[in-house]
Amino acid sequence: MAGLQDVAQYLNVGIIGGGYAGMTAAVMLAERGIPVTVFESARQLGGRARGVSCNNTQLDNGQHILLGCYRHTLDLITQVGGNIEQDFLRLPLQLTLHNHFELKAPALPAPLHLIELLAIRLGWQTTPTNSLVMLAGLMSAQGLTLKQRLSAARFMLAMRKRNFLLPHDVFAFDLLKAQGQDEALIQLLWEPICISALNTPVHKASAQVLLNVLRDALNRTRADSDMLLPRLNFSALFPERAARYVKKRDGAVLTSTGVEAIIARNDEVELRTARGSMHFSHVICAASPAASARLLREVPQLAPVVAQIEALTFQPIYTVYLQYPENVRLPHPMLGFDRCFSQWLFDRGPISGQPGLIAVVISAEGVHQELEHEQLAQKVVQELSVQLGITAAPLWHQVIAEKRATFACTPNLDRPANTTPLPNILLAGDYTEGDYPATLEGAVMSGIRCADLIFPA
Ligand SMILES: Cc1cc2nc3c(=O)[nH]c(=O)nc-3n(C[C@H](O)[C@H](O)[C@H](O)COP(=O)(O)OP(=O)(O)OC[C@H]3O[C@@H](n4cnc5c(N)ncnc54)[C@H](O)[C@@H]3O)c2cc1C
């Protein structure tokens, strides 16, 4: 019987797309000694999480945030040479809607804190101390009545009791209402969490996926709910390091090299680019959903997969960057506004050493989409002035609109699997089957699954 090493010598994997999913698959396979070639159509790596240069300033296509529970992503960044504590500003969970609401994970009293440390040392991944922290946080949240705080805590306990699993998926709003969460509580607490995590309004979002995120972020160790704000741009944080890692192991990473066609044969797959064709034992298609559907449409056996991808709908994310004079600061590195165009504001001074640079994030669909970029920037400037008294005029601004930032994370979504009807063509990407909404962690996990399907560790 052929051993794994015998199989390995026949493997040669082409990866379409140098975003987080594609570069993850490349790292995992290169680590296992499998020859890989990554094709990226853009000039730089990173896809929907990439560095962008503007006015001689390093920005991202959108301000991203990672959670402490994104273990696969954090481990992978470390594997390719990153240092999590240096690469990120780590903030304990704190949701502040300016002048309206504040939820903080409180410091645990000494004995509970020791129990937590002991539990982590013993490797009990499911230590319940973060639940205690969360419940204490909910009970001391400012801006809620006692009744609202109690009903939020009861909701978390009820979900924990059922292991954060629903018998059938429903809209997040309907679950919250059924669980006694009133409109104000939904608006101040659950809607901002839902929009940040799922990039989908609470009326349209999947309750089950929201619970998956709550389970992983709020229910285990305290560090899982930490918010990690990157100090580096998103291309530098992982994909560029991953490319160096892959090249050191004899892999190839070809930027500005889009794949134009996939030709599937019984024992190999041909990828055509403007520079010529290459042949592979396996191909992982890790392009965005729209680009993947375009490429796979030409492979008749993959029609059912294409239909699944084409049924997805999408939600936007807008980021308004405002460069103020260097002395302008926010009261917290991350701050929310209630009932404004501006949802979350990030002060890039303490985050990435860019004083005066504020990134304002507007997630999911909304009336802001009807405004010209210039009008939207002016609205946001006005909001910062009214809410925070920032009267200085920005020196420059830049609006980056990602119109198809993520798939709309609606209930019972039929997401494509990583396998396809053709055993030598696989799919990776944040939109493929999984527990998570469209996130870096979801993208990374899909890349790992594809690598494992081709050549298990
Ligand atoms: C503005 C914004 C903010 C976000 N904020 C967060 C956040 O805070 N936290 C979080 O976890 N997630 C966030 N996300 C989601 C996260 O960025 C995505 O889930 C993740 O980057 C998707 O990675 P991917 O590899 O699946 O796809 P992509 O990043 O889309 O990668 C696909 C790659 O394929 C390339 N490609 C396409 N066609 C071809 C072709 N024919 N040939 C070769 N290459 C091709 C593309 O250029 C691209 O580089 C955000 C997304 C956006 C847009």
The ligand as an ORCA input file, in Angstrom:
! r2SCAN-3c Opt
* xyz 0 1
  C     -13.832     46.529      4.649
  C     -13.791     45.159      5.273
  C     -13.707     45.027      6.648
  C     -13.700     43.767      7.224
  N     -13.558     43.665      8.580
  C     -13.336     42.456      9.125
  C     -13.002     42.332     10.500
  O     -12.956     43.320     11.241
  N     -12.741     41.092     10.994
  C     -12.775     39.983     10.205
  O     -12.486     38.886     10.699
  N     -13.104     40.064      8.893
  C     -13.371     41.264      8.331
  N     -13.666     41.361      7.009
  C     -13.792     40.124      6.212
  C     -12.436     39.577      5.780
  O     -11.654     40.588      5.217
  C     -12.690     38.490      4.752
  O     -13.512     37.508      5.342
  C     -11.417     37.793      4.287
  O     -10.419     38.728      3.961
  C     -11.750     36.932      3.067
  O     -10.587     36.259      2.633
  P     -10.631     35.252      1.427
  O      -9.237     34.766      1.237
  O     -11.718     34.272      1.643
  O     -11.105     36.094      0.145
  P     -10.436     37.369     -0.561
  O      -9.784     38.233      0.436
  O     -11.502     37.973     -1.409
  O      -9.287     36.762     -1.493
  C      -9.507     36.357     -2.789
  C      -8.286     36.716     -3.627
  O      -8.439     36.143     -4.925
  C      -7.932     37.057     -5.874
  N      -8.517     36.694     -7.194
  C      -9.777     36.909     -7.636
  N      -9.911     36.422     -8.901
  C      -8.719     35.870     -9.226
  C      -8.249     35.182    -10.390
  N      -9.020     34.989    -11.452
  N      -6.965     34.768    -10.401
  C      -6.154     34.960     -9.317
  N      -6.561     35.611     -8.196
  C      -7.825     36.043     -8.144
  C      -8.379     38.409     -5.323
  O      -7.624     39.461     -5.889
  C      -8.135     38.216     -3.840
  O      -6.828     38.604     -3.459
  C     -13.754     42.608      6.400
  C     -13.857     42.733      5.022
  C     -13.868     43.994      4.449
  C     -13.950     44.108      2.958
*
